[in-house]
Amino acid sequence: MIIKNTRILHLLMLHLLISEVIKHMQRFIELGEGYGDIYELIELARHMPDRLEEFIKISTTKNDTQLLSFAIIMKPTDIGDFQPIYISLEGVPVRDQQTSKRLQLFEKTARDHNHTVKELTVKPSTSFHEKMLYYQYLIGIFRMNRFIR
């Protein structure tokens, strides 16, 4: 079948693209910026071990300070194919020659569930006009690294 009308072709391509995006819907669920929120992230992992897909440590530099974010990607739900990504965003500063206790806890939780922590270095969220644009940027990086579908 040859489609000569470019408008119909564009609409068909848009429909295919939208249906692919809807098929695998990822969404960030932000827990906060570090201190107590990392413990909530760990509890989520402990209470849903069968849903754990990836543990990710994200490094960034914001206002000349290196910060860490921690994210856990869950397996997609059976109904709706929704894939949550829980994140504690840019709240853990990196100190020279010290390993943060929160980082140690995150790494231990990953090991306890037979996962390794994947590491990324990305732009800070302040580089984007809206947080949603930042999350779309991260989803692109996660897809490129095959952390999500």
Backbone as a ProteinNet text record, in pm:
[ID]
protein_1_A
[PRIMARY]
MIIKNTRILHLLMLHLLISEVIKHMQRFIELGEGYGDIYELIELARHMPDRLEEFIKISTTKNDTQLLSFAIIMKPTDIGDFQPIYISLEGVPVRDQQTSKRLQLFEKTARDHNHTVKELTVKPSTSFHEKMLYYQYLIGIFRMNRFIR
[TERTIARY]
84.8	0	89.7	71.4	148.5	57.9	107.8	31.6	91.3	11.2	60	34.9	-66	-99.8	-7.6	80.2	176.7	109.2	-5.2	-75.3	-123.8	-177.5	-222	-101.8	7.9	129.4	177.9	180	222.7	129.6	-1	-96.3	-78.3	-53.2	-30.3	96.6	202	327.2	308.4	233.7	206.2	126.5	28.4	-51.1	37.3	127.4	217	310.5	359.7	448.2	375.1	256.2	178.7	144.2	105.1	69.9	191.5	310	432.2	463.8	447.4	472.7	375.4	248.6	147.4	172.1	227.3	251.1	343.1	443	537.7	542.6	458.2	451.3	536.1	642.9	725.7	689.7	695.8	667.8	756.2	814.6	895	804	835.6	766.9	874.5	873.7	978.8	946.9	1042.6	1024.7	1075.1	1165.6	1221.6	1368.3	1440.6	1579.7	1680.9	1668.4	1781.7	1766.8	1774.1	1800.1	1707.4	1582.7	1492	1435.5	1436.6	1372	1444.9	1574.4	1648.5	1602.6	1566	1519	1382.8	1299.8	1171.9	1195.4	1293.9	1329.1	1373.5	1452.8	1500.9	1383.1	1290.4	1172.1	1087.7	1074.7	1001.4	1066.6	1198.7	1271.2	1249.3	1251.7	1234.9	1094.4	995.1	856.7	807.3	881.7	841.2	959	1024.4	1145.1	1119.4	999.8	969.7	949.6	935.8	914.9	1042.8	1151.9	1275.3	1335.9	1368.2	1428.9	1573.2	1594.1	1727.3	1745.1	1868.8	1910.1	2006.9	1981	2064	2111	2241.8	2301.7	2332.3	2278.8	2293.6	2377.6	2490.2	2577.7	2554	2560	2547.4	2622.7	2648.9	2711.2	2615.8	2583.2	2487.6	2548.9	2565.9	2627.7	2762.8	2847.2	2981.7	2984.4	2873.2	2866.4	2823.7	2899.6	2861.3	2753.8	2643.3	2529	2491.7	2430.8	2382.7	2231.3	2173.9	2033.5	2032.1	1930	1914	1779.3	1778	1652.9	1641.2	1517.2	1486	1379.3	1412.2	1317.1	1248.3	1116.4	1038.5	997.5	964.6	911.9	774.4	736.1	603.6	491.8	382.2	265.9	204.5	134.9	66.8	-47.7	-121.2	-233.9	-186.7	-199.3	-164.3	-19.5	68.9	210.2	273.6	236.9	291.6	420.8	526.7	656.7	700.3	686.2	727.3	878.8	928.1	1069.3	1070.6	1104.5	1110	1245.8	1245.6	1371.3	1379.3	1497.9	1533.1	1632.7	1590.1	1657.4	1758.3	1884.3	1991.5	2000.2	1991.7	1991.8	2110.1	2197.3	2309.4	2439	2502.1	2629	2741.8	2836.8	2953.9	3066	3114.6	3226.1	3357.4	3465.9	3597	3637.8	3681.3	3735.2	3639.2	3510.3	3414.1	3304	3261.9	3147	3027.2	2926	2804.6	2739.9	2687.6	2615.9	2490.6	2429.3	2311	2349.2	2465.1	2513.3	2542.7	2607.9	2637.9	2509.8	2408.1	2280.5	2212.9	2217.4	2159	2229.6	2362.6	2440.9	2416	2405.6	2377.8	2240.6	2141.9	2007.4	2007.3	2080.1	2090.6	2154.1	2264.4	2330.7	2238.9	2166.3	2074.4	1967.6	1936.5	1835.1	1897.5	2027.3	2100.7	2102.5	2119.4	2131.6	2263.8	2310.6	2424.6	2372.1	2439.4	2399.4	2463	2378.7	2426.6	2456.4	2560.7	2601	2591.7	2537	2526.4	2571.7	2624.7	2652.9	2570.6	2489.4	2396.6	2398.6	2327.7	2308.3	2221	2234.2	2145.5	2004.1	1908.9	1769.2	1748.7	1834.7	1821.5	1858	1914.1	1945.6	1820.8	1709.3	1585	1481.7	1402.5	1301.4	1194.7	1160.1	1059.4	1112.7	1072.1	1117.3	1072.4	955.5	907.1	1003.2	1062.2	1161.2	1285.2	1324.8	1438.5	1409.4	1290.1	1253.9	1248.3	1203.7	1205.5	1349.7	1439.4	1581.9	1636.2	1601.4	1646.8	1588.2	1460.7	1399.6	1473.7	1512.4	1590.7	1723.7	1790.4	1918.5	1897.1	1791.5	1761.5	1733	1659.2	1629.5	1756.4	1837.9	1961.1	2052.1	2050.7	2131.6	2058.3	1938.2	1854.8	1816.3	1798.7	1747.8	1596.4	1531.6	1387.6	1361.8	1237.1	1200.6	1148.8
-117.5	0	124.3	210.3	334.3	449.6	527.3	642.6	766.1	832.5	949.2	1077.9	1080.8	1201	1210.2	1311.1	1323	1350.7	1419.7	1446.7	1316.3	1227.5	1097.7	1018.1	1024.5	954.8	1007.5	1140	1198.8	1159.4	1159.2	1119.4	972.7	889	748	728.5	798.8	790.3	841.5	949.7	1004	904.1	841	740.1	624.7	577.4	467.7	510	631.7	682.6	693.3	749.9	765	629.1	534.9	403.4	334	358.2	301.1	365.8	497.7	568.9	523	507.7	466.7	323.1	240.9	101.5	88	172.9	168.8	306.1	327.1	458.5	461.7	540.6	558.8	692	692.5	815.9	823.3	941.7	963.4	995.9	935.9	966.7	1020.3	1152.1	1217.8	1209.5	1156.2	1141.5	1262.6	1337.5	1454	1469.3	1540.1	1574.3	1519.8	1394.2	1334.1	1281.9	1365.6	1318.8	1207.5	1232.4	1126.6	1048.8	1108.1	1046.8	924	918.3	799.8	677.2	697.9	586.6	536.4	625.5	586.6	506.1	546.5	475	331.9	317.8	186.2	99.7	159.3	85.2	35.8	118.5	74.5	-49.9	-49.3	-165.1	-288.3	-269.9	-383.9	-443.4	-359	-407.3	-454.8	-425.9	-470.4	-534.7	-634	-690.8	-755.4	-809	-874.8	-776	-647.1	-546.6	-471.8	-493.3	-418.2	-450	-344.3	-360.5	-308.2	-184.4	-122.6	-28.2	-20.5	78.5	172.3	302.6	397.5	510.4	535.4	650.4	753.8	874.1	980.4	1091.9	1122.9	1231.5	1355.3	1469.5	1595.9	1703.3	1814.1	1928.1	2045.8	2101.8	2211.9	2319.1	2439.2	2549.8	2509.5	2448	2403.5	2298.2	2230.7	2124.7	1996.3	1889.1	1761.1	1699.2	1657.7	1601.3	1466	1383.5	1253.3	1247.3	1179.8	1141.7	989.8	931.9	787.8	754.5	654.9	615.5	463.9	419	277.2	266.3	189.7	163.9	32.3	35.6	-84.5	-150.8	-278.4	-348.6	-291.6	-293.3	-242.3	-323.2	-255	-322.1	-414.5	-516.3	-607.9	-537.7	-457.4	-384.6	-244.4	-206.6	-71.9	-52.4	-150.2	-140.4	-10.4	32.8	153.6	117.3	194.8	167.5	285.5	273.4	384.5	390.2	511.2	536.5	625.5	567.2	641.8	709.7	837.5	912.4	1005.6	1011.3	1109.3	1201.7	1323.2	1409.7	1506.9	1496	1593.8	1640.4	1547.2	1587.2	1540.6	1460	1406	1464.4	1554.3	1612	1510	1520.4	1433.1	1507.5	1447.9	1506	1442.6	1520	1468.1	1352	1242.4	1125.7	1060.1	1086.2	1024	958	842.9	777.1	803.2	859	891.2	764.4	773.9	660	629.1	730.7	706.4	629.5	662.8	588	443.8	423.6	288.2	207.2	269.6	202.4	166.3	258.8	233.9	116.5	116.6	9	-124.6	-123.5	-246.4	-301.8	-213.9	-258.3	-322.5	-263.4	-322.1	-460.8	-472.8	-603.3	-706.1	-663.2	-754	-810.6	-738	-782.1	-830.1	-864.5	-918.6	-824.3	-695.9	-594.7	-521.5	-461.2	-370.8	-229.8	-133.4	5.9	55.9	101.9	162.2	308.8	362.8	500.8	584.3	704.4	800.3	936.9	1016.3	1156.6	1236.3	1329.3	1403.6	1552.1	1629.5	1772	1787	1898.4	1920.5	1957.4	1936.9	1967.1	2115.7	2200.4	2344.8	2387.4	2296.3	2326.7	2326.9	2284.9	2273.1	2369.9	2423.5	2522.7	2463.3	2336.5	2268.4	2132.5	2087.6	1958.5	1844.6	1858.5	1754.4	1736.1	1845.1	1835.3	1760.8	1782.9	1711.5	1561.8	1527.5	1386.3	1321.5	1395.2	1341.7	1318.7	1408.7	1394.8	1266.1	1243.1	1121.9	996.1	1000.2	885	852.4	953.8	931.5	864.3	908.8	848.7	705.8	683.5	548.3	454.6	502.2	418.8	390	491.6	474.3	370.3	366.4	269.7	138	126.4	6.3	-27.9	74.5	53.9	39.1	100.8	90	59.1	17.9	-16.4	102.5
0	0	0	-96.4	-105.4	-63.3	34.2	81.1	16.4	-66.4	-138.2	-62.2	20.5	95.4	217	220.7	329.9	464.5	460.2	586.2	649.6	570.7	622	672	599.6	641.7	776.4	793	919.8	1033.6	1008.8	1112.2	1149.9	1053.5	1080	1163.1	1128.3	1203.7	1346.3	1363.2	1495.6	1578.9	1518.3	1588.4	1635.5	1550.8	1588.7	1701.9	1694.9	1798.8	1932	1931.7	2054.7	2113.2	2031.8	2084.9	2145.2	2091.8	2149.3	2283.7	2293.5	2418.9	2525.9	2489.4	2585.2	2631.8	2544.3	2579	2700.6	2711.3	2822.7	2887.7	2987.8	3049.8	3177.3	3175.5	3293.6	3358.8	3490.9	3562.2	3685.8	3706.7	3825.6	3942.7	4054.3	4179	4271.6	4290.3	4367.9	4516.4	4590.8	4734.4	4811	4755	4823.4	4788.8	4874.5	4842.2	4940.6	4974.9	5042.6	5181.8	5280.3	5416.4	5462.1	5492.7	5535.1	5419.7	5302.1	5186.9	5135.5	5155.8	5111.4	5190.2	5316.2	5397.7	5348.6	5300.3	5241.5	5113.3	5035	4912.8	4946.1	5050.4	5094.3	5139.9	5213.2	5259.2	5142.5	5038.7	4919.5	4859.2	4853.9	4799.4	4886.5	5016.3	5107.5	5100.8	5078.5	5079.5	4943.2	4836.8	4703.5	4629.5	4690.4	4627.3	4491.6	4470.5	4344.3	4229.1	4259.8	4154.9	4118	4190.9	4167.7	4031.7	3958.3	3825.7	3824.8	3868.6	3867	3986.4	4035.4	4134.8	4063.3	4070.3	3996.2	4087	4082.4	4150.9	4043.4	4062.5	3963.8	4024.5	3961.4	4007	3922	3986.2	3914.3	3991.8	3925.8	3992.3	3981.7	4097	4105.3	4195.2	4141.2	4216.5	4274.6	4192.4	4230.4	4340.9	4365.9	4465.3	4395.9	4418.8	4361.4	4449.3	4386	4457.1	4398.6	4482	4437.9	4445.6	4348.3	4350.5	4349.8	4410.7	4410.6	4349.5	4262.2	4197.4	4196.8	4210.3	4195.3	4086.6	3984.3	3876.6	3908.8	3907.6	3934.5	3803.1	3810.2	3693	3660.8	3534	3497.3	3564	3592.1	3648.8	3544.1	3590.9	3497.9	3426.8	3501.6	3444	3408.6	3285.9	3243.4	3204	3232.5	3195.7	3244.2	3365.2	3427.1	3498.5	3475.7	3536.4	3622.1	3754.4	3840.7	3858	3869.9	3899.9	4023.6	4136.4	4261.6	4270.8	4308	4309.2	4429.3	4486.8	4588.5	4519.1	4491.1	4394.9	4455.7	4410.4	4435.3	4580.5	4673.8	4813.8	4894.4	4836.7	4913.1	4858.3	4934	4887.5	4896.7	4803.9	4803.2	4873.9	4978.4	5055.5	5008.3	5012.1	4971.5	5061.2	4997.5	5065.6	5164.9	5157.5	5247.8	5166.2	5213.2	5151.8	5241.4	5184.2	5258	5313.4	5434.8	5493	5413.2	5354.9	5271.7	5145.6	5087.5	4970.8	5009.2	5121.8	5168.6	5188.4	5245.9	5268.9	5136	5039.5	4907.6	4839.5	4843.9	4782.6	4852.2	4985.2	5060.7	5025.5	5013.5	4978	4839.8	4745.6	4611.4	4619.3	4692.9	4706.9	4773.1	4877	4947.7	4854.7	4747.4	4651.3	4519.1	4526.3	4410.6	4290.6	4318.4	4213.5	4230.8	4122.7	4131.6	4108	4166.3	4148	4019.1	3926.9	3803.2	3832.1	3770.2	3795.1	3668.7	3683.9	3574.2	3621.7	3530.2	3556.1	3455.6	3507.9	3422.6	3457	3376.2	3404.3	3528.7	3600.9	3716.4	3671.1	3759.5	3726.3	3699	3755.2	3734.4	3592.7	3514.1	3374.5	3287	3343.2	3269.2	3323.6	3233.7	3271.4	3362.9	3340.2	3420.8	3463.1	3580.6	3630.1	3538.6	3476.9	3386.5	3268.7	3219.8	3112.2	3159.4	3283.5	3341.6	3347.9	3390.6	3399.2	3260.7	3159.8	3024	2977.3	3015.4	2986.4	3050.5	3178.6	3246.2	3181.9	3144.1	3078.8	2948.9	2873.9	2752.3	2782	2886.8	2926.6	2974.6	3052.8	3100.5	2983.3	2884.7	2766.9	2687.2	2669.4	2593.9	2660.4	2793.2	2868.3	2892.9	2836.9	2848.1	2991.5	3075.1	3210.2	3207.9	3108.6	3089.4	2942.5	2913.6	2774.3	2700.6
[MASK]
+++++++++++++++++++++++++++++++++++++++++++++++++++++++++++++++++++++++++++++++++++++++++++++++++++++++++++++++++++++++++++++++++++++++++++++++++++++

